[in-house]
Amino acid sequence: MKTLFTKPIVIQLLPSYLLLGLLLVVATASCAILLSISMHLMLKLSILSLVIASSVYFIARDALLMLPWSWQSVEVDTKGVLTLVNKRQQRFKPQLTSSTFVHEYCVILNFRYAFLRWPLAPALLFNHVDNAEALRRLRVWLRVHENKKFRQMQQTSTQLTITGD
């Protein structure tokens, strides 16, 4: 396999207080909307408890990185193989999905594991990571990886139309 980089990309994830604040605002707004709706009290309380429980879970998993299955680092080796490491030090080599979002201030990595039916939890990377140069290199790698997949899809669709006629 062709070498893409001279040195690997390693990004250690840190707790995101920006994401914590955003999730708290959304949870608070959702609870306020539910409280203002007229419905049976027990139904309202059960929905509120679900909103609060899910908010606590996503804050602990994605914003504060406290859960054992929270992503702790994102690595890309010199051959371009992506590896995720969680808090239990388990290593995963997933496939990126097409819904991965790359922007200067935020990168959302969506994954899929070949033998799992459900996608893996996304990794959210903000500019507060400990190594800004590694984040820049990761964004470049993601754009190159995205362009390769697009070219492969174009070639496949061209071959299908040629053989289909």
C-alpha positions as CSV (number, residue, x, y, z in Angstrom):
1,M,0.0,0.0,0.0
2,K,1.2,3.5,-0.8
3,T,2.5,5.7,2.0
4,L,0.4,8.9,2.4
5,F,2.3,10.6,5.2
6,T,5.8,10.6,6.5
7,K,4.6,10.5,10.1
8,P,1.3,9.2,11.6
9,I,-1.5,11.5,12.8
10,V,-2.4,11.1,16.5
11,I,-5.0,13.3,18.1
12,Q,-5.8,12.9,21.8
13,L,-9.3,14.0,22.5
14,L,-10.1,16.4,25.4
15,P,-13.4,17.1,27.1
16,S,-15.3,19.8,25.2
17,Y,-17.0,22.4,27.4
18,L,-18.5,24.0,24.2
19,L,-20.3,20.8,23.4
20,L,-21.3,20.5,27.1
21,G,-22.9,24.0,26.9
22,L,-24.7,23.2,23.7
23,L,-26.1,20.0,24.9
24,L,-27.2,21.7,28.2
25,V,-29.0,24.5,26.2
26,V,-30.8,22.0,24.0
27,A,-31.8,19.8,26.9
28,T,-33.1,22.8,28.8
29,A,-35.0,24.1,25.8
30,S,-36.5,20.7,25.2
31,C,-37.6,20.4,28.9
32,A,-39.1,23.9,28.8
33,I,-41.1,23.1,25.6
34,L,-42.4,19.9,27.2
35,L,-43.4,21.7,30.3
36,S,-45.4,24.2,28.3
37,I,-47.4,21.6,26.4
38,S,-50.7,20.6,27.9
39,M,-50.8,16.8,28.3
40,H,-51.3,14.3,31.1
41,L,-48.8,14.9,34.0
42,M,-47.5,11.3,34.1
43,L,-46.8,11.3,30.4
44,K,-45.1,14.6,30.7
45,L,-42.9,13.5,33.6
46,S,-41.9,10.2,31.8
47,I,-40.9,12.1,28.6
48,L,-39.0,14.7,30.7
49,S,-37.1,11.9,32.5
50,L,-36.2,10.3,29.1
51,V,-34.9,13.7,27.9
52,I,-32.9,14.3,31.0
53,A,-31.4,10.7,31.0
54,S,-30.4,10.9,27.4
55,S,-28.9,14.3,27.9
56,V,-26.8,13.1,30.8
57,Y,-25.7,10.1,28.7
58,F,-24.6,12.1,25.7
59,I,-22.9,14.7,27.9
60,A,-20.9,12.0,29.7
61,R,-20.0,10.2,26.5
62,D,-19.4,12.9,24.0
63,A,-18.7,16.1,25.9
64,L,-16.8,15.0,29.0
65,L,-15.5,11.6,27.6
66,M,-16.2,9.9,31.0
67,L,-17.7,6.6,29.8
68,P,-15.6,3.5,29.1
69,W,-16.6,3.5,25.5
70,S,-15.9,7.2,24.9
71,W,-13.3,7.8,22.2
72,Q,-10.0,9.0,23.6
73,S,-7.8,9.2,20.5
74,V,-8.0,9.2,16.7
75,E,-5.0,7.9,14.8
76,V,-4.2,7.6,11.1
77,D,-1.0,5.7,10.3
78,T,1.4,6.4,7.4
79,K,-0.6,4.0,5.1
80,G,-3.8,5.9,5.7
81,V,-5.5,3.4,8.0
82,L,-7.8,5.1,10.6
83,T,-7.8,3.7,14.2
84,L,-10.0,4.8,17.1
85,V,-9.1,4.1,20.7
86,N,-11.6,4.2,23.5
87,K,-11.1,4.7,27.3
88,R,-10.7,0.9,27.7
89,Q,-7.8,1.1,25.3
90,Q,-9.7,-1.0,22.7
91,R,-8.6,-0.3,19.2
92,F,-11.1,-0.1,16.3
93,K,-10.4,0.2,12.6
94,P,-13.7,1.4,11.2
95,Q,-14.8,2.7,7.8
96,L,-15.8,6.3,7.5
97,T,-19.3,7.0,6.3
98,S,-20.3,9.6,3.8
99,S,-21.9,11.7,6.5
100,T,-18.6,12.7,8.0
101,F,-18.4,16.4,8.3
102,V,-15.2,18.4,7.9
103,H,-14.9,22.1,8.7
104,E,-12.2,24.4,9.9
105,Y,-13.7,24.7,13.4
106,C,-15.4,21.3,13.8
107,V,-14.9,17.8,12.5
108,I,-17.5,15.1,13.0
109,L,-16.3,11.6,12.2
110,N,-19.1,9.1,11.6
111,F,-18.1,5.4,11.5
112,R,-19.3,2.1,10.4
113,Y,-17.9,-1.3,11.4
114,A,-18.0,-4.0,8.7
115,F,-19.7,-6.7,10.8
116,L,-22.0,-4.5,13.0
117,R,-25.5,-3.6,11.9
118,W,-25.5,-0.2,13.8
119,P,-23.0,2.6,13.3
120,L,-20.4,3.4,15.9
121,A,-20.7,6.5,18.0
122,P,-19.3,9.6,16.2
123,A,-16.1,11.4,17.2
124,L,-16.4,15.1,17.6
125,L,-13.2,17.1,17.2
126,F,-13.1,20.8,18.0
127,N,-10.1,23.3,17.7
128,H,-9.3,22.8,21.4
129,V,-7.4,19.6,20.7
130,D,-3.9,19.4,22.1
131,N,-2.2,19.3,18.7
132,A,-3.6,21.8,16.1
133,E,-1.2,20.7,13.4
134,A,-2.4,17.1,13.8
135,L,-6.0,18.3,13.4
136,R,-5.1,20.2,10.3
137,R,-3.4,17.1,8.8
138,L,-6.4,15.0,9.7
139,R,-8.7,17.4,7.9
140,V,-6.4,17.2,4.8
141,W,-6.5,13.4,5.0
142,L,-10.3,13.3,5.3
143,R,-10.6,15.5,2.2
144,V,-8.2,13.3,0.2
145,H,-10.0,10.2,1.5
146,E,-13.4,11.7,0.5
147,N,-12.1,12.6,-3.0
148,K,-10.8,9.1,-3.5
149,K,-14.2,7.6,-2.6
150,F,-15.9,10.1,-5.0
151,R,-13.6,9.1,-7.9
152,Q,-14.2,5.4,-7.2
153,M,-17.9,5.9,-7.3
154,Q,-17.7,7.9,-10.5
155,Q,-15.6,5.1,-12.1
156,T,-18.1,2.5,-10.9
157,S,-21.1,4.4,-12.3
158,T,-19.3,4.9,-15.6
159,Q,-18.5,1.2,-15.9
160,L,-22.2,0.4,-15.0
161,T,-23.5,2.7,-17.7
162,I,-21.1,1.3,-20.3
163,T,-21.8,-2.3,-19.5
164,G,-25.6,-1.6,-19.0
165,D,-26.2,-0.4,-22.6
